């Protein structure tokens, strides 16, 4: 897969068509395997957990691009917040949708 300028928007229907065309539905386990396969290609997704609905869209981001590095930093901040050690106090008060997309 080639990402334009480090990022590409794809439907889960498109991803399923290439990852598991024989499957009737996307499962949580299949989405986890897809994420792992993308990680091996130096790609990450936003949201970080792939949705199981084929009607949803995700962004596929190259890790080594500027936007990829920003997503990785934001994901680390979100994980620290989730563990109770916020790197930036009250960050998700200002960006409420980010927590769901990054963890």
N, C-alpha and C positions, 0 to 999 in steps of 0.2 A: 504494500500500500504506500502511496506517495502522498505526503501532506504538503499542501501549498503554504509556503511561508511559515511552516511549523505547525499549522492547525488545519483540520478539515472537519466539517460537520457531516455526520452520517446518521441515517435512520437505523434503528435496531433491526428493522426488516431487512435492510441491505446487509448488515453484519451477519444476521442469521443465515441469509441466503448463501453466503460464502463460507461461514464457519460450520454450519450443520444443516444443509439443505434437506436432509432426510428427517429431521426433527419436526414434529407438529407444533411444538411450543418452545419458547425459551424458558429455561428453569434457572434457579439461582445458581446451581452447580455449573451449568453450562456457561452462564455469564462469568463466573469466577474463572473457568478454564479459558474463556476468551480473553479476559483481562490478563491472565498469566502469559498467554501466547503473545499478546500485544507488548507486554513488558519485555519479553525476550527480543522484540524488535525495536526496543528503546522508545516505545510509544505508551502513553498513558491516556486515560479518558477522564472527561469531566461530564457528568458526575463520576467520581472515582468508582462507585459501585454501579455497574451497568443495570439499567432497568430491565425487567422481564417482559415488558409490553413492547410489541413490535411497532406500536404507534409513536413511541418516544424517539427523540433525537439525542445524540451525544456528540461531543467534540473529541476528536482524536488528536493528541498533541505530541509532537516530537520532543522528547526529554531534553535534548541538547539545544533547543531553540530558546530564545529569550522568554517567550510565553510559557514554554515547558518548564523552565527554571522557576518562573514566577508561580506556576501551579504547584510545583514541588515544595517551594517555600511556604506557600499558603496552606498546603496540606499538612506540613509539619506543624505550623502554628495551630491549625484546627485540631490536630491530634493532641498537642500539648494542652489545649483548652479542654478537650474531652477528658484528659487524665487529671485535670484539676490543677495544672501548673501553667496558667496563661502566660504566654510570652508578651502579649500586648493586652493590657487590661481592657475589658469591655469592648474588644474589637467586634464581636458578633452582635453587639447592640447596634452598631453602625452598619453592619453588613449581614442582616439576618438570613438571607438565602445562602450565603457562603458556607455556613456550617453543614448544611445538608448536602451540598454539592461536593465538598472536599473530604468528607469523612466516610 
